[in-house]
Amino acid sequence: MANRIVIDPITRIEGHLRVEADIKDGKVVNAYVASTMVRGIEKIVEGRDPRDVWAFVQRTCGVCTTVHAIASIRAVENALDIVIPPNAEITRNIVTIAHAMQDHVVHFYHLHALDWVDVTQVLNADPKATSELAQSISKWHNSSPGYFADVKERIKKFVESGQLGIFAKGYWGHKAMKLPAEVNLLAVAHYLEALEWQKEIVKVHTILGGKNPHPHFLVGGMASPINLNGAGGLNMERLAYVGQLLKDAHKFINEVYVPDLLAIASFYKDWGAIGDSKFNNYLSYGDLPTDHYRNPASFKWPQGVILNGDLSKVHPVDLENTSEIQEFVNKSWYDYSGGNENGLHPWEGETNINYTGPKPPFENLDTEKEYSFVKTPRWHGKPMEVGPLSRMLVGYASGIPEFKNVVDGALKALDVPVTALFSTLGRTAARGLESKLLADWGLEFYDKLIANIKNGDTRMANSEKWEPKTWPKDAKGVGYMEAPRGGLAHWIVIKDGKTDNYQMVVPTTWNASPRDPKGQKSAYESALIGTPIEDPNNPVEILRTIHSFDPCLACAVHLYDVHGKHLSQIQIGGFCSI
Amino acid sequence: MSTKNANRKTYYESIIESGYSRRDFMKFTTYMAAFMGLESSMVGQVVKAMETKKRIPVIWEHFQECTGCSESFIRSDHPLVADLIFDHISLDYTDTLMAASGHNAEEAKQESMKENYGNYILVVEGAIPMKDDGVYCTIAGRSAIDILKESAAGATAIITFGSCSAWGGIQAAYPNPTGSVPVDAIIKDKPIIRVPGCPPIGEVMTGVIMHYATFGVLPELDSLGRPKQFYAKRVHDSCYRRPYFDAGLFAESFDSQEAKDGHCLYKLGCRGPVTYNACGTMGWNNGVSFPIKSGYPCIGCSEPEFWDNSPFTERLVNVPGMGIEATADKIGKIVVGTAVGAAVLHSVATNIAKKKELREAEKSGEENEKNIKA
């Protein structure tokens, strides 16, 4: 007889996530993942000016603070056939890269590390030995015995205060914690340094979009004009500021994040055989055009699908083909007018909410019936995993040298086979390895921007179709990009200059969705199967695998409504997101 | 003022004053160490902690939100957020950063609220859905409404970070599908500090907390409950492009020569003239820029109902040169929700004959502050 445990809230994520898992003989044998918050943003943008929608949908998530805005302006530009200037394309890439680096570092140190690092063990660490360890893996400057002694003293004082704050009731002393005391001290020192660095790199967004979180974007390009001979836009000082931040980021990623990742991973190699999705299908829409967004062949992050872990073949993806990407609702709290067993492409999608779950307060969801407000997307009927691991694998399988170098280098350093990538450890490692590439690309795109300006091109926006009177009466478009958490796409229908319909299929929808009509599990639920659980009351192992996906629940739940139907007419129960 | 913390007693003092012995105190600390999962060798450290002054306990609830406010909070440059949470406050519950999950996290919150009843600050990020008994946001199987009521009961004061908890925010925009409301629609008997913005500036967020930690009192608020030190001026009044507005020089399209030269963005829809915030005075991310400086008009994200004041790039009805003397208190009663609202606001600001309304606004502001001090 299996024992059902509930983890709600899952902390150190964006949003409200609940996991119910059945444990038998010290292993997860079944798992159900649900979200419990909803806002109705897709309904709220109906009837709004398409040039404003980026700001609304951006608020889908403040962690993914650039990605929905970019997908949105691309969807509108696609619908209205607007071609943006090269500088805007490059600048958007720089924004995406700065964001992905920041997001990955925050995920590693502040959201994920406490699953692997025992903060209380810092008190047993020898600062001198920690210093030797740090200097053996990196040339990062903060590495003296005195530096680590100060960090240790700070943690000691904090623990002695008796007020453990965010560290209260953590998984300290748990048998699954394997790091030597010195590695714990190193990680905690960098937890604090990363917290300082992350607020620096986002200044790229502040310069180019005015603020972070939630920088501003523009349909047709970017709002910040280039003016080297006046005081109103990006001049040499502003550009140099961006360049400096990207340089500093390159150093932090290469000298702190990646060495720490490899050091910590070397003590948890067993997690290279735990937490794979079982189906091992990986999807990447691709992004970071070196030519133009309309030319996927020019993407730094390549586009494609890998099936069954077969790295010898990459399959093409078409987001406009209505038979490729479809969403199902058989286990979600929605009804389709044509029956809940059929999938619908987002352009034809519909959502009639029909909550059948328990009324709060409740102890358990009835997972035999519908149990989630996340719909279930499928590609040609198959479950897909999206995220940094998918991007690294598609790049690796496509034979792109920089992907091969960085992946093979890490496999060699850790002395693990390529199959170890299909795992909890693989997901976490891929995020760091991807950051290494991003750090290089950030500098490349910066140089490209400068070269373009030097060649006399200072255009930043295309305003030819700014006025709605220049638009067709009916238009529809799709905008996609690669968010830190994976492939993201928005579909828009424009009618008479207004948003008639809007739908988002986001990374966490792919990964965190419930079972489909064939009974196939999505990535979270499937990856949890087989996870060893030392202590069901402190299931840190479940957190390791769930966190390895970097969940973002505000993004995942959809509330897209059939046109003209108001939510107030629909009976609803407990849940939470978009 | 009940929110003073300068004279907070240590645990040791409270326990001895309650008639317990030092021996009882030692037993209590041993128990404390046990439930915190510390080794017995650490009991001495716990004893020391109980005898020294506590950091201010903070409970941070997340309801209908995007976590953008938490993200902005960790962007704070001064103080650094690590210094804040290590040295000044004890962030005992926040699902964004805390190590514990599930029942461990909920227990940590319950214990902190019980121990610090009447002495903790409640931070709320996100709005609260009221429709259908609050089923649109549940955590650990409970509705946001229930959780808020429980957390508010023992709070010294409530800080509403962001436009969602302060005004209702995006989920409350038309047609407000889940019946979302701000905190003050539910909690009526506590001082509530509104810190609006989508999100607020990081240093504004930590500044509000540091004000309390440093001076032992809540910051002075305007009639809408916003700290005056950050929300007393309109973005328009502190905008470096203001001289272009006064001179009638405007950019009328993006990436135009006028835009490149830094002309006023009013005709591209800038909400600076009706928005109270510190963007112009402090700037974002340690003063690096703010939206207008980076070429995009202000969308008014710290104002009530700003989402329904769109299209954002369409200009407001004429708002010529309202003086810098128009402070939030004088015109704050008017809801700046629509273009019509903006017109009314303008007429109020320029037509000081409406003194009665202004007096009422000021009076309600004073009462609000009196309640907070009481």
Interface residues (C-beta under 8 A of the other chain):
Chain A: V6 I7 D8 P9 I10 T11 R12 I13 E14 G15 H16 T36 M37 V38 R39 G40 I41 K43 I44 R48 D49 R51 D52 A55 F56 R59 T60 C61 G62 V63 T65 V106 H110 L114 V119 T120 R154 F158 V159 E160 S161 G162 Q163 L164 G165 I166 F167 A168 K169 G170 Y171 W172 G173 L192 L195 E196 Q198 K199 V202 K203 T206 I207 L208 G209 G210 K211 N212 P213 H214 P215 H216 L218 G220 G221 M222 A223 S224 P225 I226 N227 G230 A231 G232 G233 Y241 Y355 K359 P360 P361 F362 E363 R459 M460 A461 S463 W466 N537 N538 P539 L543 A554 L559 H566 L567 S568 Q571 I572 G573 G574 F575 C576
Chain B: M32 M36 G37 L38 M42 Q45 V46 K48 A49 M50 T52 K54 R55 P57 H62 F63 Q64 E65 C66 T67 G68 C69 S70 E71 S72 I74 R75 S76 D77 L80 V81 A82 I85 F86 I89 S90 L91 D92 T94 D95 T96 L97 M98 A99 A100 S101 G102 H103 N104 A105 E106 E107 A108 S112 P129 K131 D132 D133 G134 V135 Y136 C137 T138 I139 A140 G141 R142 S143 D146 G169 I170 Q171 A173 Y174 P175 P177 T178 S180 C198 P199 I201 G202 S253 F254 D255 S256 A259 K260 D261 G262 H263 C279 W284 N285 N286 V288 S289 F290 P291 I292 K293 S294 G295 Y296 I299 C301 W307 S310 P311 F312 T313 E314
